[in-house]
């Protein structure tokens, strides 16, 4: 019962036992709902888990969108380039690792040049 029930007595009269019982039951239900809401707020582990699942679902959806977009773009590329792009969209770790290796080599070359100067 979410709405307060009508009193069984007329205005100006004192509450009957039934009025008091209904009021007590309504108060119990409201208190139970409040306690449940507070328990949910205090349960940090469950809230963190829910948030992690939400973020995980969003990341998964975004990755799928990007994969589809990559497939669309790969179809527009010349035939010799398609396998490279397909690999890059399906296994992004490979081009990221190659880029990281290039950056590290360039940094090392830059440091050596700086030492010679």
Secondary structure, 3 states (H helix, E strand, C coil): CCCCCCCCCCCCCCCCHHHHHHHHHHHHHHHHHHHHHHHHHHCHHHHHHHHHHHHHHHHHHHHHHHHHHHHHHHHHCCHHHHHHHHHHHHCHHHHHHHHHHHHHHHHHHHHHHHHHC
